[in-house]
Amino acid sequence: MKRGKKYQEAAKQVDRSVAYEPKEAMELVKKVAVAKFDETIEVHIRTGCDSRHADQQIRGAVVLPNGTGRSVKVLVFAKDAKIDEALAAGADYAGGDELIPKIQNEGWLDFDVVVATPDMMGVVGRLGKVLGPKGLMPNPKAGTVTMDVTKAIADIKAGKVEYRLDKANIIHVPIGKASFDADKLNENFETLINALIKAKPAALKGQYMKSISVAPTMGPGVKIISNRY
């Protein structure tokens, strides 16, 4: 893959043979974020898990102390009083069955996170083929299937991020923006890592986190020391 001049210049600042201390990596990743927009900083963790085994799956969510730096649109599927509660709590959209054709037939996807009360999951299930591939299906492990819609919305708006193992056994999670100072990025990183340590599958044998890197949207990755996790 051919890279542009900006990327190549930025990459010269990173020693590919070195795994950096987390704080040092955050300072470096800010330097290599040279795009004209405020790039998202994302952590990529290659694990020793095998996603083909149910007992080695990882999925959950964590609220980052400094948020993600992006505003998130929340859609809530609920009934009656819970719709009013969701809107009062700051949901961007809330409703029930009437939203199904809008999403299915009109391709409406102007939201980033979907929350549903348990009694609406039968309805939301009909959207599996649309929401599933986009990672938008509500899930109890991520705290997005709940009767406490007020807390769910507050957490999401405060900077809650989901983490899950992909087919290549890698976890990708945003931890902020290039405009964040390194301390805030590092605090978000440590919060994420601590959540993942707690989520380590009991069935896993061998090293859990094989490699960790952090990268801006358009820039090169920076390796972080992973053998301590």
MARBA-3410 file (N, C-alpha, C, O; in Angstrom, 1 decimal):
229
0.8,-1.2,0.0,0.0,0.0,0.0,0.9,1.3,0.0,1.7,1.4,0.9 ~ 0.7,2.1,-1.0,1.5,3.3,-1.1,1.0,4.4,-0.2,-0.2,4.7,-0.1 ~ 1.9,5.0,0.6,1.5,6.0,1.6,2.0,7.4,1.1,2.9,7.5,0.3 ~ 1.2,8.4,1.5,1.5,9.8,1.1,2.8,10.3,1.8,3.3,9.7,2.7 ~ 3.2,11.5,1.3,4.4,12.1,1.9,4.2,12.4,3.4,5.1,12.2,4.2
3.1,12.9,3.7,2.8,13.3,5.1,3.0,12.0,6.0,3.6,12.1,7.1 ~ 2.4,10.9,5.6,2.4,9.7,6.4,3.9,9.2,6.5,4.4,8.9,7.6 ~ 4.6,9.3,5.4,6.0,8.8,5.4,6.9,9.7,6.3,7.7,9.2,7.0 ~ 6.6,11.0,6.3,7.4,11.9,7.2,7.1,11.6,8.7,8.0,11.6,9.5 ~ 5.8,11.4,8.9,5.3,11.1,10.3,5.9,9.8,10.8,6.3,9.7,11.9
5.9,8.8,9.9,6.4,7.5,10.2,7.9,7.5,10.6,8.4,6.6,11.4 ~ 8.7,8.4,10.1,10.1,8.5,10.5,10.3,8.8,12.0,11.4,8.6,12.5 ~ 9.3,9.4,12.6,9.4,9.7,14.0,9.2,8.5,14.9,9.5,8.5,16.1 ~ 8.7,7.4,14.3,8.4,6.2,15.1,9.5,5.1,14.9,9.7,4.7,13.7 ~ 10.1,4.6,15.9,11.0,3.5,15.8,10.2,2.2,15.9,9.7,1.8,16.9
10.0,1.5,14.7,9.2,0.4,14.6,9.7,-0.8,15.5,9.0,-1.8,15.8 ~ 11.0,-0.8,15.8,11.6,-1.9,16.6,11.4,-1.7,18.1,11.7,-2.6,18.9 ~ 10.8,-0.6,18.5,10.6,-0.3,19.9,9.2,-0.4,20.4,8.3,0.1,19.7 ~ 9.0,-1.0,21.5,7.6,-0.9,22.2,7.8,0.1,23.3,8.6,0.0,24.2 ~ 7.0,1.2,23.2,7.1,2.3,24.1,6.3,2.2,25.4,5.3,1.4,25.4
6.7,2.9,26.4,5.8,3.1,27.6,4.5,3.8,27.2,4.6,4.6,26.3 ~ 3.4,3.4,27.8,2.1,4.0,27.4,2.1,5.6,27.3,1.7,6.1,26.3 ~ 2.6,6.2,28.3,2.6,7.7,28.3,3.5,8.2,27.1,3.1,9.2,26.4 ~ 4.6,7.6,26.9,5.5,8.0,25.8,4.8,7.8,24.4,5.0,8.6,23.5 ~ 4.1,6.7,24.4,3.4,6.3,23.1,2.3,7.4,22.8,2.1,7.8,21.7
1.6,7.9,23.9,0.6,8.9,23.7,1.2,10.2,23.2,0.6,10.9,22.3 ~ 2.3,10.5,23.7,3.0,11.8,23.3,3.4,11.7,21.8,3.3,12.6,21.0 ~ 3.9,10.5,21.4,4.3,10.2,20.1,3.2,10.2,19.1,3.3,10.7,18.0 ~ 2.1,9.5,19.5,1.0,9.4,18.5,0.3,10.7,18.2,-0.2,10.9,17.2 ~ 0.4,11.7,19.2,-0.1,13.0,18.9,0.8,13.7,17.9,0.3,14.5,17.0
2.1,13.5,17.9,3.0,14.1,17.0,2.8,13.6,15.5,3.0,14.3,14.6 ~ 2.4,12.3,15.4,2.3,11.7,14.1,0.9,11.9,13.5,0.6,11.4,12.4 ~ 0.0,12.5,14.3,-1.4,12.8,13.8,-1.3,14.2,13.0,-1.5,15.2,13.6 ~ -1.0,14.1,11.7,-0.7,15.4,11.0,-1.8,15.7,10.0,-1.7,16.6,9.2 ~ -3.0,15.0,10.0,-4.1,15.4,9.1,-4.7,16.7,9.5,-4.4,17.3,10.6
-5.4,17.3,8.6,-6.0,18.6,8.8,-7.2,18.6,9.7,-7.7,19.7,10.1 ~ -7.7,17.4,10.1,-8.8,17.3,11.0,-8.4,16.7,12.3,-7.2,16.2,12.4 ~ -9.2,16.8,13.3,-8.8,16.2,14.6,-9.0,14.7,14.6,-10.1,14.2,14.8 ~ -7.9,14.0,14.4,-7.9,12.6,14.2,-8.3,11.8,15.5,-8.0,12.2,16.6 ~ -9.0,10.7,15.3,-9.4,9.8,16.4,-8.1,9.0,16.7,-7.4,8.5,15.8
-7.9,8.8,18.0,-6.8,7.9,18.4,-7.4,6.6,18.8,-8.2,6.5,19.7 ~ -6.9,5.5,18.2,-7.5,4.2,18.4,-6.4,3.2,18.9,-5.3,3.2,18.4 ~ -6.8,2.4,19.8,-5.9,1.3,20.3,-6.3,0.0,19.6,-7.5,-0.3,19.4 ~ -5.3,-0.7,19.2,-5.4,-2.0,18.6,-4.7,-3.1,19.4,-3.5,-3.0,19.6 ~ -5.4,-4.1,19.9,-4.8,-5.1,20.7,-5.0,-6.5,20.1,-6.1,-7.0,19.9
-3.8,-7.1,19.8,-3.9,-8.4,19.2,-3.8,-9.4,20.4,-2.9,-9.4,21.2 ~ -4.8,-10.2,20.5,-4.9,-11.1,21.7,-4.5,-12.6,21.4,-4.4,-12.9,20.2 ~ -4.4,-13.3,22.4,-4.1,-14.8,22.2,-5.3,-15.6,22.2,-5.3,-16.8,22.3 ~ -6.5,-14.9,22.2,-7.8,-15.6,22.2,-8.1,-16.2,20.8,-7.5,-15.8,19.8 ~ -9.0,-17.2,20.8,-9.5,-17.7,19.6,-11.0,-17.5,19.5,-11.8,-18.1,20.2
-11.4,-16.6,18.7,-12.8,-16.1,18.6,-13.8,-17.2,18.2,-15.0,-17.1,18.3 ~ -13.2,-18.3,17.7,-14.1,-19.5,17.2,-14.6,-20.2,18.4,-15.6,-20.9,18.3 ~ -14.0,-20.0,19.6,-14.5,-20.7,20.8,-15.3,-19.7,21.7,-14.9,-18.6,22.0 ~ -16.5,-20.2,22.0,-17.5,-19.3,22.8,-16.9,-18.9,24.1,-17.1,-17.8,24.6 ~ -16.1,-19.8,24.7,-15.5,-19.5,26.0,-14.3,-18.6,26.0,-13.6,-18.3,27.0
-13.9,-18.1,24.8,-12.8,-17.2,24.6,-13.2,-15.9,24.0,-12.4,-15.1,23.5 ~ -14.6,-15.7,23.9,-15.1,-14.4,23.4,-14.9,-13.3,24.4,-14.9,-13.5,25.6 ~ -14.7,-12.1,23.9,-14.6,-10.9,24.8,-15.5,-9.9,24.2,-15.5,-9.5,23.1 ~ -16.4,-9.4,25.1,-17.3,-8.3,24.7,-17.8,-7.6,25.9,-18.2,-8.2,26.9 ~ -17.7,-6.3,25.9,-18.2,-5.5,27.0,-18.1,-4.0,26.7,-17.9,-3.6,25.5
-18.1,-3.2,27.7,-18.1,-1.7,27.5,-17.4,-1.1,28.7,-17.5,-1.6,29.8 ~ -16.9,0.1,28.5,-16.2,0.8,29.7,-16.4,2.3,29.4,-16.4,2.8,28.3 ~ -16.6,3.1,30.5,-16.7,4.5,30.3,-15.4,5.1,30.5,-14.7,5.0,31.6 ~ -14.9,5.8,29.5,-13.6,6.4,29.5,-13.7,7.7,30.3,-14.6,8.5,30.1 ~ -12.8,7.9,31.3,-12.9,9.1,32.2,-12.8,10.4,31.5,-13.4,11.4,32.0
-12.2,10.5,30.3,-12.1,11.8,29.6,-12.9,11.8,28.3,-12.7,12.7,27.5 ~ -13.8,10.8,28.2,-14.7,10.8,27.0,-13.9,10.4,25.8,-12.7,10.1,25.8 ~ -14.6,10.5,24.6,-13.9,10.1,23.3,-13.7,11.3,22.5,-13.0,11.2,21.4 ~ -14.2,12.4,22.9,-14.1,13.6,22.0,-15.0,13.8,20.9,-15.0,14.7,20.1 ~ -16.0,12.8,20.8,-17.0,12.9,19.7,-18.4,12.9,20.3,-18.6,12.2,21.3
-19.3,13.6,19.7,-20.7,13.6,20.2,-21.3,12.4,19.5,-21.2,12.1,18.4 ~ -22.1,11.7,20.3,-22.7,10.4,19.9,-24.2,10.5,19.9,-24.8,11.0,20.9 ~ -24.8,10.1,18.8,-26.3,10.1,18.7,-26.8,8.8,19.1,-26.4,7.7,18.7 ~ -27.8,8.8,20.1,-28.3,7.6,20.7,-29.8,7.4,20.2,-30.6,8.4,20.3 ~ -30.1,6.2,19.8,-31.5,5.8,19.5,-31.9,4.8,20.5,-31.2,3.9,20.8
-33.1,5.0,21.1,-33.6,4.1,22.1,-34.9,3.5,21.6,-35.9,4.2,21.2 ~ -35.0,2.2,21.7,-36.2,1.5,21.4,-36.9,1.2,22.8,-36.3,0.5,23.6 ~ -38.1,1.7,23.0,-38.8,1.5,24.2,-40.3,1.6,24.0,-40.8,1.9,22.9 ~ -41.0,1.5,25.1,-42.5,1.7,25.1,-42.9,2.7,26.1,-42.3,2.9,27.1 ~ -44.0,3.4,25.7,-44.8,4.3,26.6,-43.9,5.2,27.4,-43.2,6.0,26.9
-43.9,5.1,28.8,-43.2,6.0,29.7,-41.7,6.0,29.5,-41.0,7.0,29.7 ~ -41.2,4.8,29.0,-39.8,4.7,28.8,-39.3,5.5,27.7,-38.1,5.9,27.6 ~ -40.2,5.8,26.7,-39.8,6.7,25.6,-39.6,8.1,26.1,-38.6,8.7,25.8 ~ -40.5,8.6,26.9,-40.4,9.9,27.5,-39.2,10.0,28.4,-38.5,11.0,28.4 ~ -38.9,8.9,29.2,-37.7,8.9,30.0,-36.4,9.0,29.2,-35.5,9.7,29.6
-36.4,8.3,28.1,-35.2,8.3,27.2,-35.0,9.7,26.7,-33.8,10.2,26.7 ~ -36.0,10.3,26.2,-35.9,11.7,25.6,-35.4,12.7,26.7,-34.6,13.6,26.4 ~ -36.0,12.5,27.9,-35.6,13.4,29.0,-34.2,13.2,29.4,-33.6,14.2,29.9 ~ -33.7,12.0,29.2,-32.3,11.7,29.6,-31.3,12.1,28.5,-30.1,12.0,28.7 ~ -31.8,12.6,27.4,-30.9,13.1,26.4,-30.7,12.2,25.1,-29.9,12.4,24.3
-31.6,11.2,25.0,-31.6,10.4,23.7,-31.9,11.3,22.5,-32.8,12.2,22.6 ~ -31.3,11.0,21.4,-31.5,11.8,20.2,-32.8,11.4,19.5,-33.5,12.2,19.0 ~ -33.1,10.1,19.6,-34.3,9.5,19.1,-34.8,8.4,20.0,-34.0,7.8,20.7 ~ -36.1,8.3,20.1,-36.7,7.2,20.9,-38.1,6.9,20.3,-38.8,7.7,19.9 ~ -38.4,5.6,20.3,-39.6,5.1,19.8,-39.7,3.6,19.8,-39.0,2.9,20.5
-40.7,3.1,19.1,-41.0,1.7,19.1,-41.1,1.1,17.7,-40.2,1.4,16.8 ~ -42.1,0.3,17.4,-42.3,-0.4,16.2,-42.3,0.5,14.9,-41.8,0.1,13.9 ~ -42.7,1.7,15.1,-42.8,2.7,14.0,-41.4,3.0,13.3,-41.4,3.5,12.2 ~ -40.4,2.7,14.1,-39.0,3.0,13.6,-38.5,1.9,12.7,-37.5,2.1,11.9 ~ -39.1,0.7,12.8,-38.6,-0.4,12.0,-38.6,-0.2,10.5,-37.5,-0.3,9.9
-39.7,0.2,9.9,-39.7,0.4,8.5,-38.8,1.6,8.0,-38.2,1.6,6.9 ~ -38.6,2.6,8.9,-37.8,3.7,8.6,-36.3,3.2,8.4,-35.6,3.7,7.5 ~ -35.9,2.3,9.3,-34.6,1.7,9.2,-34.5,0.7,8.1,-33.5,0.7,7.3 ~ -35.4,-0.2,8.0,-35.4,-1.3,7.1,-35.6,-0.9,5.6,-34.8,-1.3,4.8 ~ -36.6,0.0,5.4,-36.9,0.3,4.1,-36.3,1.6,3.6,-36.0,1.8,2.4
-36.1,2.6,4.5,-35.6,3.9,4.0,-34.1,4.0,4.3,-33.5,5.0,3.9 ~ -33.5,3.0,4.9,-32.1,3.1,5.2,-31.6,4.1,6.2,-30.5,4.6,6.1 ~ -32.6,4.5,7.1,-32.2,5.5,8.1,-31.3,5.0,9.1,-31.6,4.0,9.8 ~ -30.1,5.6,9.2,-29.1,5.1,10.2,-28.4,6.3,10.8,-27.1,6.3,11.0 ~ -29.1,7.4,11.1,-28.5,8.6,11.6,-28.3,8.5,13.1,-28.8,9.4,13.9
-27.6,7.5,13.6,-27.4,7.3,15.0,-26.1,6.4,15.1,-25.7,5.7,14.2 ~ -25.5,6.5,16.3,-24.2,5.8,16.6,-24.3,4.7,17.5,-23.6,3.7,17.4 ~ -25.3,4.7,18.4,-25.5,3.7,19.4,-27.0,3.4,19.5,-27.8,4.3,19.5 ~ -27.4,2.1,19.7,-28.8,1.8,19.9,-28.9,1.1,21.2,-28.2,0.2,21.6 ~ -29.9,1.6,22.0,-30.3,1.1,23.3,-31.7,0.6,23.2,-32.5,1.1,22.5
-31.9,-0.5,23.9,-33.3,-1.1,23.9,-33.7,-1.6,25.3,-32.8,-2.2,26.0 ~ -34.9,-1.5,25.6,-35.4,-2.1,26.8,-35.6,-3.6,26.5,-35.9,-3.9,25.3 ~ -35.5,-4.5,27.5,-35.6,-5.9,27.2,-36.9,-6.3,26.5,-36.9,-7.2,25.6 ~ -38.0,-5.6,26.8,-39.3,-6.0,26.2,-39.4,-5.6,24.7,-40.4,-5.9,24.0 ~ -38.4,-4.8,24.2,-38.4,-4.4,22.8,-37.4,-5.3,21.9,-37.3,-5.0,20.7
-36.7,-6.2,22.6,-35.7,-6.9,21.8,-36.3,-7.8,20.7,-35.7,-8.1,19.7 ~ -37.6,-8.3,20.9,-38.3,-9.0,19.9,-38.5,-8.2,18.6,-38.3,-8.7,17.5 ~ -38.8,-6.9,18.8,-38.9,-6.0,17.7,-37.6,-5.7,17.1,-37.4,-5.7,15.9 ~ -36.6,-5.3,17.9,-35.3,-4.9,17.4,-34.6,-6.1,16.7,-33.8,-5.9,15.8 ~ -34.9,-7.3,17.1,-34.3,-8.5,16.5,-34.6,-8.5,15.0,-33.8,-9.1,14.2
-35.7,-7.9,14.5,-36.1,-7.9,13.1,-35.1,-7.1,12.3,-35.1,-7.1,11.1 ~ -34.3,-6.2,13.0,-33.3,-5.4,12.4,-31.9,-6.0,12.4,-31.0,-5.3,12.0 ~ -31.8,-7.2,12.8,-30.5,-7.9,12.9,-29.6,-7.8,11.7,-28.4,-7.5,11.8 ~ -30.3,-8.0,10.5,-29.5,-8.0,9.3,-28.9,-6.6,8.9,-27.9,-6.5,8.2 ~ -29.6,-5.6,9.4,-29.2,-4.2,9.1,-28.2,-3.7,10.2,-27.1,-3.2,9.9
-28.6,-3.9,11.5,-27.8,-3.4,12.6,-26.6,-4.2,12.9,-25.5,-3.7,13.3 ~ -26.8,-5.5,12.8,-25.7,-6.5,13.1,-24.4,-6.2,12.5,-23.3,-6.0,13.2 ~ -24.3,-6.2,11.1,-23.0,-6.0,10.4,-22.4,-4.6,10.8,-21.2,-4.4,10.6 ~ -23.2,-3.6,11.2,-22.6,-2.3,11.5,-22.3,-2.2,13.0,-21.8,-1.2,13.5 ~ -22.4,-3.3,13.8,-22.1,-3.3,15.2,-23.0,-2.5,16.0,-22.6,-2.0,17.1
-24.3,-2.3,15.6,-25.2,-1.5,16.3,-26.3,-2.2,17.0,-27.1,-1.6,17.7 ~ -26.3,-3.6,17.0,-27.3,-4.3,17.7,-27.1,-4.2,19.2,-26.0,-4.3,19.7 ~ -28.2,-3.8,20.0,-28.1,-3.7,21.4,-27.7,-5.1,22.0,-28.0,-6.1,21.5 ~ -26.9,-5.0,23.1,-26.4,-6.3,23.7,-26.3,-6.1,25.2,-25.8,-5.1,25.7 ~ -26.8,-7.0,26.0,-26.7,-6.9,27.5,-25.3,-6.7,28.0,-25.1,-6.0,28.9
-24.3,-7.4,27.4,-22.9,-7.3,27.9,-22.4,-5.9,27.7,-21.5,-5.5,28.4 ~ -22.9,-5.2,26.7,-22.4,-3.8,26.5,-23.3,-2.8,27.2,-23.1,-1.6,27.1 ~ -24.3,-3.3,28.0,-25.1,-2.4,28.7,-26.2,-1.7,27.9,-26.7,-0.7,28.4 ~ -26.4,-2.1,26.7,-27.4,-1.4,25.8,-28.7,-2.1,25.7,-29.6,-1.7,25.0 ~ -28.9,-3.2,26.5,-30.2,-3.8,26.7,-30.5,-3.7,28.2,-29.9,-4.4,29.0
-31.4,-2.7,28.5,-31.6,-2.4,29.9,-32.9,-1.6,30.1,-33.3,-0.9,29.2 ~ -33.4,-1.8,31.3,-34.6,-1.0,31.7,-34.2,0.4,32.2,-34.9,1.4,32.2 ~ -32.9,0.5,32.6,-32.4,1.8,33.1,-31.8,2.6,32.0,-30.6,2.8,31.8 ~ -32.7,3.1,31.1,-32.3,3.9,29.9,-31.6,5.2,30.3,-30.7,5.6,29.6 ~ -32.0,5.7,31.4,-31.3,7.0,31.9,-29.8,6.8,32.1,-29.0,7.6,31.6
-29.5,5.7,32.8,-28.0,5.5,33.1,-27.3,5.1,31.8,-26.2,5.5,31.5 ~ -28.0,4.3,30.9,-27.3,3.9,29.7,-27.0,5.1,28.8,-25.9,5.2,28.2 ~ -27.9,6.0,28.7,-27.7,7.2,27.9,-26.6,8.1,28.5,-25.8,8.6,27.8 ~ -26.7,8.2,29.8,-25.7,9.1,30.5,-24.3,8.5,30.3,-23.3,9.3,30.0 ~ -24.1,7.2,30.4,-22.8,6.5,30.2,-22.3,6.7,28.8,-21.1,7.1,28.5
-23.2,6.5,27.8,-22.8,6.6,26.4,-22.4,8.1,26.1,-21.4,8.3,25.4 ~ -23.2,9.0,26.5,-22.9,10.4,26.3,-21.6,10.9,27.0,-20.9,11.8,26.5 ~ -21.3,10.2,28.1,-20.1,10.6,28.9,-18.8,10.0,28.3,-17.7,10.4,28.7 ~ -18.9,9.0,27.4,-17.7,8.5,26.7,-17.6,7.0,26.9,-16.5,6.4,27.0 ~ -18.7,6.3,26.9,-18.7,4.8,27.0,-18.3,4.2,25.6,-18.9,4.6,24.6
-17.4,3.3,25.6,-17.0,2.6,24.4,-17.2,1.1,24.6,-17.0,0.6,25.6 ~ -17.5,0.5,23.5,-17.6,-1.0,23.5,-16.3,-1.6,23.0,-15.6,-1.0,22.2 ~ -16.0,-2.8,23.5,-14.9,-3.5,23.0,-15.4,-4.9,22.7,-16.2,-5.5,23.4 ~ -14.8,-5.5,21.6,-15.2,-6.8,21.3,-14.1,-7.4,20.4,-13.4,-6.7,19.7 ~ -14.0,-8.7,20.4,-13.0,-9.5,19.7,-13.5,-9.6,18.2,-14.6,-10.0,18.0
-12.7,-9.2,17.3,-13.1,-9.5,15.9,-12.6,-10.8,15.4,-12.0,-11.6,16.2 ~ -12.9,-11.2,14.1,-12.6,-12.5,13.6,-11.1,-12.8,13.6,-10.7,-13.9,13.6 ~ -10.3,-11.7,13.6,-8.8,-11.9,13.6,-8.3,-11.9,15.0,-7.0,-11.8,15.2 ~ -9.2,-11.9,16.0,-8.8,-11.9,17.5,-8.1,-10.6,17.9,-7.3,-10.6,18.8 ~ -8.5,-9.5,17.3,-8.0,-8.2,17.6,-9.2,-7.4,18.1,-10.3,-7.5,17.7
-8.8,-6.5,19.1,-9.8,-5.5,19.7,-9.4,-4.1,19.2,-8.2,-3.7,19.4 ~ -10.3,-3.4,18.7,-10.1,-2.0,18.2,-11.0,-1.1,19.0,-12.2,-1.2,19.0 ~ -10.4,-0.1,19.7,-11.2,0.8,20.5,-10.7,2.2,20.4,-9.5,2.5,20.6 ~ -11.5,3.2,20.2,-11.1,4.6,20.2,-10.9,5.1,21.6,-11.7,4.8,22.5 ~ -9.8,5.9,21.9,-9.6,6.4,23.3,-9.5,7.9,23.3,-9.2,8.5,24.4
-9.9,8.6,22.2,-9.9,10.0,22.3,-9.5,10.6,20.9,-9.6,10.0,19.9 ~ -9.1,11.9,21.0,-8.8,12.6,19.8,-7.3,13.1,19.9,-6.8,13.2,21.0 ~ -6.8,13.5,18.7,-5.4,14.0,18.7,-5.2,15.3,19.5,-4.1,15.6,20.0 ~ -6.3,16.0,19.7,-6.3,17.3,20.4,-6.3,17.1,21.9,-6.0,18.0,22.7 ~ -6.5,15.8,22.4,-6.4,15.5,23.8,-5.0,15.7,24.2,-4.1,15.4,23.5
-4.7,16.1,25.5,-3.3,16.0,25.9,-2.9,14.6,26.3,-3.8,13.7,26.5 ~ -1.6,14.3,26.3,-1.2,12.9,26.4,-1.6,12.3,27.7,-1.9,11.1,27.8 ~ -1.7,13.1,28.8,-2.2,12.5,30.1,-3.6,12.0,30.0,-3.9,10.9,30.5 ~ -4.5,12.7,29.3,-5.9,12.3,29.2,-6.0,11.0,28.3,-6.7,10.1,28.6 ~ -5.2,11.0,27.2,-5.2,9.8,26.4,-4.7,8.6,27.2,-5.2,7.5,27.1
-3.6,8.8,28.0,-3.1,7.8,28.8,-4.0,7.3,29.9,-4.1,6.1,30.1 ~ -4.8,8.2,30.5,-5.7,7.8,31.5,-6.9,7.0,30.9,-7.3,6.0,31.4 ~ -7.3,7.4,29.7,-8.3,6.6,29.0,-7.8,5.2,28.6,-8.5,4.2,28.7 ~ -6.5,5.2,28.1,-5.9,3.9,27.8,-5.8,2.9,29.0,-6.2,1.8,28.8 ~ -5.3,3.4,30.1,-5.2,2.6,31.3,-6.6,2.1,31.8,-6.7,1.0,32.2
-7.6,2.9,31.6,-9.0,2.5,32.0,-9.4,1.4,31.1,-10.0,0.4,31.6 ~ -9.2,1.5,29.8,-9.5,0.4,28.9,-8.8,-0.8,29.2,-9.4,-1.9,29.2 ~ -7.5,-0.7,29.4,-6.7,-1.9,29.6,-7.1,-2.6,30.9,-7.2,-3.9,30.9 ~ -7.4,-1.9,32.0,-7.9,-2.5,33.2,-9.2,-3.2,33.0,-9.4,-4.3,33.6 ~ -10.1,-2.7,32.2,-11.4,-3.3,31.9,-11.2,-4.6,31.1,-11.8,-5.6,31.3
-10.2,-4.6,30.2,-9.9,-5.8,29.4,-9.2,-6.9,30.2,-9.5,-8.1,30.0 ~ -8.4,-6.5,31.2,-7.8,-7.5,32.1,-8.9,-8.2,32.9,-8.8,-9.4,33.1 ~ -9.9,-7.4,33.4,-11.0,-8.1,34.1,-11.8,-9.0,33.2,-12.4,-9.9,33.7 ~ -11.8,-8.7,31.9,-12.6,-9.4,30.9,-11.9,-10.6,30.3,-12.4,-11.3,29.5 ~ -10.7,-10.9,30.8,-9.9,-12.0,30.3,-10.6,-13.3,30.4,-11.0,-13.6,31.6
-10.8,-14.1,29.4,-11.5,-15.3,29.5,-10.7,-16.4,30.3,-9.5,-16.5,30.1 ~ -11.4,-17.0,31.2,-10.8,-18.0,32.1,-10.2,-19.2,31.3,-9.3,-19.8,31.7 ~ -10.8,-19.4,30.1,-10.4,-20.6,29.3,-9.1,-20.3,28.5,-8.5,-21.2,27.9 ~ -8.7,-19.1,28.5,-7.5,-18.7,27.7,-6.2,-19.3,28.3,-5.9,-19.1,29.5 ~ -5.4,-19.9,27.5,-4.1,-20.4,27.9,-3.0,-19.6,27.2,-3.2,-19.4,26.0
-2.0,-19.3,27.9,-0.9,-18.5,27.2,-1.1,-17.0,27.3,-1.9,-16.6,28.1 ~ -0.3,-16.2,26.6,-0.3,-14.8,26.7,-1.6,-14.2,26.2,-2.2,-14.6,25.2 ~ -2.1,-13.3,27.0,-3.4,-12.6,26.7,-3.3,-11.5,25.6,-3.9,-11.6,24.6 ~ -2.5,-10.5,25.9,-2.3,-9.4,25.0,-0.9,-9.6,24.3,0.1,-9.3,24.9 ~ -1.0,-10.0,23.1,0.3,-10.3,22.3,0.9,-9.1,21.8,2.2,-9.0,21.8
0.1,-8.1,21.4,0.7,-6.8,21.0,-0.3,-5.7,21.1,-1.5,-6.0,21.0 ~ 0.2,-4.5,21.4,-0.7,-3.4,21.6,-0.1,-2.2,20.8,1.1,-2.0,20.9 ~ -0.9,-1.6,20.0,-0.5,-0.4,19.3,-1.5,0.7,19.4,-2.7,0.4,19.6 ~ -1.1,1.9,19.2,-2.0,3.1,19.2,-1.8,3.9,17.9,-0.6,4.1,17.6 ~ -2.8,4.3,17.3,-2.6,5.0,16.0,-3.7,6.1,15.8,-4.8,5.9,16.2
-3.3,7.2,15.1,-4.3,8.1,14.7,-5.0,7.7,13.4,-4.5,6.7,12.7 ~ -6.1,8.3,13.0,-6.9,7.8,11.9,-6.1,7.7,10.6,-6.2,6.7,9.9 ~ -5.2,8.7,10.4,-4.5,8.7,9.1,-3.0,8.5,9.3,-2.2,8.6,8.3 ~ -2.5,8.2,10.5,-1.1,8.1,10.7,-0.6,6.8,11.1,-1.4,5.8,11.1 ~ 0.7,6.6,11.3,1.3,5.3,11.6,1.0,4.9,13.0,0.8,5.7,13.9
1.1,3.6,13.3,0.9,3.0,14.6,2.2,3.1,15.4,3.3,3.2,14.9 ~ 1.9,3.2,16.8,3.0,3.2,17.7,2.8,2.0,18.7,1.8,1.9,19.3 ~ 3.9,1.2,18.8,3.8,0.0,19.6,3.9,0.4,21.1,4.6,1.3,21.5 ~ 3.1,-0.3,21.9,3.1,-0.1,23.4,3.6,-1.5,24.0,3.2,-2.5,23.6 ~ 4.4,-1.3,25.1,4.8,-2.6,25.8,3.6,-3.4,26.2,2.7,-2.9,26.9
3.6,-4.7,25.8,2.4,-5.5,26.1,2.7,-6.6,27.0,1.7,-7.3,27.5 ~ 3.9,-7.0,27.3,4.2,-8.2,28.0,3.9,-8.1,29.5,4.0,-9.1,30.2 ~ 3.5,-6.9,30.0,3.1,-6.7,31.4,1.6,-7.0,31.6,1.2,-7.1,32.7 ~ 0.9,-7.2,30.5,-0.6,-7.3,30.6,-1.0,-8.8,30.4,-2.2,-9.1,30.5
END
